[in-house]
Amino acid sequence: MHEHFDSIYLEFVDESYKPGKDEVIAVFRVTPAQGISIKDAAGRIAAESSVGTWTTLSVKPSWFEKLKAKAYRFHDLGDGSWLVWVAYPVELFEEGSIPNFASSILGNIFGMKAIAGLRVEDVYFPPSYLETFPGPNKGIQGVREILGIKDRPILATVPKPKLGYTPEEYGRVAYEILIGGIDLVKDDENFASQPFCRFEARLKEVMKAIDRAEKETGERKGYLANVTAPIREMEKRIKLVADYGNKFIMIDFLTAGWAALQHARELAEEYDLAIHGHRAFHAAFTRNPKHGVSMFLVAKLARMAGVDHVHVGTPGVGKMDAKTREVLEHTRIVREQYYRPKEGDLFHLEQPWSNIKPVFPVASGGLHPGTLPEVIRVMGKDIIMQVGGGVLGHPDGPEAGARAVRQAVEAAMKGISLDEYAREHRELARALEKWGYVRPV
């Protein structure tokens, strides 16, 4: 008689199970393959991401029963997919290692034939596990102290277009942006050390621009320098940034990898730096609502690993659409010290953050002065707003574009409409003439 594979996986399903406070809990959205029951699919997920395999074993390790994950709760979403809650003993995961965690819960389970679609929506991390991670070096308060900014959003600009500037050109544009009122110049995700603009030459020119701008404005400025590179080169670039007296680095943490981010965090401690986390590559697996990994969880892991700011998306302008609600949850999970899902939210779990500091959410993509008050209204003042084309595209140049952004923020913080503020602020008026209040599609 042949072995019945379903029964093997059903050992990992227990609807009467009550997870303990020290267990890791994952919420999966599961679409079973045709002919596979949800309980069989859930059992396979729990087995493959813990200690299971496809057949019975003649020899079992002493920790086998202790380390079994258990699918214990099911909710039918009515569209062929289900929410499934799986509890994992915390001992399954190496302390302080996001690569190990990702290999377990974000790993082989996505390739299983029994699964037509699988998305990891959220994971609850108990304090005993969280406390093995350092979290941000600076966090919101530390970054505000670096820049001396207390009561308004922090403003950043990528000199657009993304690529093409020589170091000298980049430095000149950076200077205009900074004297106009922007706080941080930011490299874009694909600006590294190309032949036309080598990293150290660019760093040198931007730091010269920062020195001039700080003297002329009396404000502190910074540079989100993209250090993303193979590990040893990344180390060299981080040291260069510190040697030049800058307090920020930027890393494309998904393309570089979790191990690279965790190493950068160790160096950030050594050199007293803050990390700007750019999420390039995320949409490859966060965009499909039925398959992949949620941006909510990506942001959560980035906070654990130690970024000080992380891109979370930009709310839609106007009414509270689905995207705005999503961005708000991303904002809350990186900024709140105790995250509680809103009533009726089955996709997310409570998360006390223990020792992990709050992180700045970053709003970016298609922003210009006409959209900024709405972003502040929705996301609050503890944000970084990254405005690129909305500065460089100003009809009177980058400095005027920076002034228009700063004026829009001033109006929002004072509760004055942009139209009214624009009457006495030419740069804002010119920006509104060009872009109005509409967010680009």
JODANOR-V73707 format. One record per residue. N is the residue number from 1. RES is the residue in one small letter. PSI is psi in whole degrees, -180 to 180 (none if undefined). OMEGA is omega as a letter, one per 40 degrees, with the letter a starting at -180 (* if undefined). Layout:
# JODANOR-V73707
[[N;RES;PSI;OMEGA] [N;RES;PSI;OMEGA]]
This chain:
# JODANOR-V73707
[[1;m;132;a] [2;h;150;i] [3;e;138;i] [4;h;105;a] [5;f;-35;a] [6;d;-42;a] [7;s;-30;i] [8;i;-46;a] [9;y;-30;a] [10;l;-14;i] [11;e;-18;a] [12;f;14;i] [13;v;128;i] [14;d;96;a] [15;e;-11;i] [16;s;-3;a] [17;y;138;i] [18;k;109;a] [19;p;147;i] [20;g;167;a] [21;k;-20;a] [22;d;21;i] [23;e;152;i] [24;v;134;a] [25;i;129;i] [26;a;140;i] [27;v;116;i] [28;f;142;i] [29;r;118;a] [30;v;127;i] [31;t;104;a] [32;p;150;i] [33;a;161;a] [34;q;132;i] [35;g;-2;a] [36;i;128;i] [37;s;159;a] [38;i;-35;a] [39;k;-38;i] [40;d;-44;i] [41;a;-45;a] [42;a;-40;i] [43;g;-39;i] [44;r;-41;i] [45;i;-49;a] [46;a;-39;a] [47;a;-52;a] [48;e;-30;a] [49;s;5;i] [50;s;-103;a] [51;v;11;a] [52;g;168;i] [53;t;-180;a] [54;w;-10;a] [55;t;166;i] [56;t;151;a] [57;l;142;i] [58;s;-20;i] [59;v;133;i] [60;k;140;i] [61;p;161;a] [62;s;-26;a] [63;w;7;a] [64;f;-55;a] [65;e;-39;a] [66;k;-33;a] [67;l;3;a] [68;k;128;i] [69;a;156;a] [70;k;121;i] [71;a;120;a] [72;y;-8;a] [73;r;142;a] [74;f;140;i] [75;h;121;a] [76;d;120;i] [77;l;-7;i] [78;g;4;a] [79;d;24;a] [80;g;-7;i] [81;s;159;a] [82;w;151;i] [83;l;133;a] [84;v;130;i] [85;w;128;a] [86;v;131;i] [87;a;136;a] [88;y;131;i] [89;p;136;a] [90;v;-23;a] [91;e;-12;i] [92;l;-19;a] [93;f;134;i] [94;e;137;a] [95;e;137;i] [96;g;19;a] [97;s;103;i] [98;i;-36;i] [99;p;-41;i] [100;n;-45;i] [101;f;-47;a] [102;a;-37;i] [103;s;-24;a] [104;s;-60;a] [105;i;-20;i] [106;l;28;a] [107;g;-120;a] [108;n;-24;a] [109;i;-23;a] [110;f;-16;a] [111;g;8;a] [112;m;135;a] [113;k;-26;a] [114;a;-5;a] [115;i;121;i] [116;a;-29;i] [117;g;141;a] [118;l;128;i] [119;r;131;i] [120;v;113;a] [121;e;-43;a] [122;d;159;i] [123;v;130;i] [124;y;130;i] [125;f;123;i] [126;p;158;a] [127;p;-38;a] [128;s;-29;i] [129;y;-46;i] [130;l;-38;a] [131;e;-5;i] [132;t;0;i] [133;f;147;a] [134;p;-27;a] [135;g;-167;a] [136;p;147;i] [137;n;-40;a] [138;k;-48;a] [139;g;-175;a] [140;i;-50;a] [141;q;-43;a] [142;g;-39;i] [143;v;-41;i] [144;r;-38;i] [145;e;-38;i] [146;i;-44;a] [147;l;-12;a] [148;g;32;a] [149;i;122;a] [150;k;-45;a] [151;d;27;i] [152;r;164;i] [153;p;153;i] [154;i;141;a] [155;l;134;i] [156;a;153;i] [157;t;133;i] [158;v;122;i] [159;p;114;a] [160;k;149;e] [161;p;168;a] [162;k;-40;a] [163;l;156;i] [164;g;-21;i] [165;y;140;i] [166;t;167;i] [167;p;-41;a] [168;e;-42;i] [169;e;-42;a] [170;y;-43;i] [171;g;-40;i] [172;r;-44;i] [173;v;-41;i] [174;a;-43;i] [175;y;-46;i] [176;e;-43;i] [177;i;-44;a] [178;l;-43;a] [179;i;-20;i] [180;g;-14;i] [181;g;0;i] [182;i;147;a] [183;d;-35;a] [184;l;130;i] [185;v;136;a] [186;k;131;i] [187;d;149;i] [188;d;172;a] [189;e;-28;a] [190;n;15;i] [191;f;109;a] [192;a;-103;i] [193;s;60;a] [194;q;162;a] [195;p;-33;a] [196;f;-10;a] [197;c;79;a] [198;r;148;a] [199;f;-52;a] [200;e;-37;i] [201;a;-41;i] [202;r;-45;i] [203;l;-45;a] [204;k;-45;a] [205;e;-39;i] [206;v;-38;i] [207;m;-34;i] [208;k;-41;i] [209;a;-40;i] [210;i;-45;i] [211;d;-47;i] [212;r;-47;a] [213;a;-39;i] [214;e;-41;i] [215;k;-38;a] [216;e;-31;a] [217;t;-21;a] [218;g;9;i] [219;e;153;i] [220;r;142;a] [221;k;165;i] [222;g;171;a] [223;y;119;i] [224;l;84;a] [225;a;125;a] [226;n;107;a] [227;v;8;a] [228;t;124;a] [229;a;170;i] [230;p;150;a] [231;i;-49;a] [232;r;-36;i] [233;e;-39;i] [234;m;-43;i] [235;e;-45;a] [236;k;-42;a] [237;r;-38;i] [238;i;-42;i] [239;k;-41;i] [240;l;-45;i] [241;v;-46;i] [242;a;-41;a] [243;d;-33;i] [244;y;-2;i] [245;g;12;i] [246;n;151;a] [247;k;6;a] [248;f;145;i] [249;i;158;i] [250;m;141;i] [251;i;134;i] [252;d;89;a] [253;f;-22;i] [254;l;-36;i] [255;t;-33;i] [256;a;-34;i] [257;g;155;a] [258;w;-37;i] [259;a;-41;i] [260;a;-41;i] [261;l;-44;a] [262;q;-34;i] [263;h;-41;i] [264;a;-36;i] [265;r;-38;i] [266;e;-42;i] [267;l;-33;i] [268;a;-37;i] [269;e;-45;a] [270;e;-40;a] [271;y;4;i] [272;d;54;a] [273;l;161;i] [274;a;148;a] [275;i;126;i] [276;h;116;a] [277;g;112;i] [278;h;136;a] [279;r;23;i] [280;a;134;i] [281;f;-14;a] [282;h;-39;a] [283;a;-17;i] [284;a;-27;a] [285;f;-4;i] [286;t;-16;a] [287;r;-36;a] [288;n;118;a] [289;p;-13;a] [290;k;0;a] [291;h;136;i] [292;g;-145;a] [293;v;136;a] [294;s;150;i] [295;m;-29;i] [296;f;-47;a] [297;l;-37;i] [298;v;-46;i] [299;a;-39;i] [300;k;-46;i] [301;l;-37;i] [302;a;-39;i] [303;r;-43;i] [304;m;-44;a] [305;a;-27;i] [306;g;22;i] [307;v;155;i] [308;d;-23;i] [309;h;147;i] [310;v;138;i] [311;h;131;a] [312;v;0;a] [313;g;174;a] [314;t;132;i] [315;p;151;i] [316;g;153;a] [317;v;130;i] [318;g;-132;a] [319;k;165;a] [320;m;85;i] [321;d;178;a] [322;a;-39;a] [323;k;-40;i] [324;t;-44;i] [325;r;-41;i] [326;e;-47;i] [327;v;-38;i] [328;l;-41;i] [329;e;-38;i] [330;h;-42;i] [331;t;-46;a] [332;r;-40;a] [333;i;-25;i] [334;v;-18;a] [335;r;-28;a] [336;e;150;i] [337;q;-22;i] [338;y;106;a] [339;y;128;i] [340;r;126;i] [341;p;152;i] [342;k;157;a] [343;e;132;i] [344;g;-4;i] [345;d;106;a] [346;l;-13;a] [347;f;-19;a] [348;h;158;a] [349;l;154;i] [350;e;145;i] [351;q;98;i] [352;p;138;a] [353;w;0;i] [354;s;-120;a] [355;n;-4;a] [356;i;121;a] [357;k;156;i] [358;p;152;a] [359;v;147;i] [360;f;121;i] [361;p;143;a] [362;v;124;i] [363;a;129;a] [364;s;161;i] [365;g;100;i] [366;g;16;a] [367;l;148;i] [368;h;172;a] [369;p;-36;a] [370;g;-19;a] [371;t;-14;a] [372;l;-41;i] [373;p;-37;i] [374;e;-38;i] [375;v;-44;i] [376;i;-40;i] [377;r;-42;a] [378;v;-43;a] [379;m;-15;a] [380;g;-178;a] [381;k;-19;a] [382;d;66;i] [383;i;162;i] [384;i;126;i] [385;m;121;a] [386;q;109;a] [387;v;112;a] [388;g;-80;i] [389;g;-28;i] [390;g;-8;i] [391;v;-53;a] [392;l;-21;a] [393;g;2;a] [394;h;136;a] [395;p;-20;a] [396;d;13;i] [397;g;173;a] [398;p;-41;a] [399;e;-44;i] [400;a;-38;i] [401;g;-42;i] [402;a;-42;i] [403;r;-39;i] [404;a;-40;i] [405;v;-47;a] [406;r;-39;i] [407;q;-39;i] [408;a;-39;i] [409;v;-42;i] [410;e;-44;i] [411;a;-46;a] [412;a;-43;a] [413;m;-26;i] [414;k;-6;a] [415;g;27;i] [416;i;139;i] [417;s;153;i] [418;l;-39;i] [419;d;-44;a] [420;e;-44;a] [421;y;-33;a] [422;a;-20;a] [423;r;-32;a] [424;e;10;a] [425;h;99;a] [426;r;-41;a] [427;e;-42;i] [428;l;-42;i] [429;a;-43;a] [430;r;-37;i] [431;a;-42;a] [432;l;-33;i] [433;e;-39;a] [434;k;-46;a] [435;w;-19;a] [436;g;-135;a] [437;y;10;a] [438;v;137;i] [439;r;132;a] [440;p;146;i] [441;v;none;*]]
